[in-house]
Amino acid sequence: MSHAPNDLAEDFPDKVDRIHQLKTSNSRFARLHDEYNALNRTIHRIETRVEPKPEEVEEELKRRRLQIKDEIRAMLEGTDA
């Protein structure tokens, strides 16, 4: 399978250590991280037509992924820890 885009370590390269630290010390962050990765894999499978879905389903998944990413960004920046 090809590399899925939107990996958090690629999106936040200067926060890789913080991502690891929060994954192991903050259950909310760990849950968000896991959900983000699962959504990201699902969206990638839809976009590459491995698992086609209706456009409205794809758009809803992308909205949810963005919401989670915003929450993760806030936690990484320390504005919502």
Buried (B, 14 or more C-beta within 10 A) or exposed (E): EEEBEBEBEEBBEEBEEBBEEBBEEBEEBEEBBEBBBEBBEBBBBBBEEEEEBEEEEBEEBBEBBEEBBEBBBEBBEEEEE
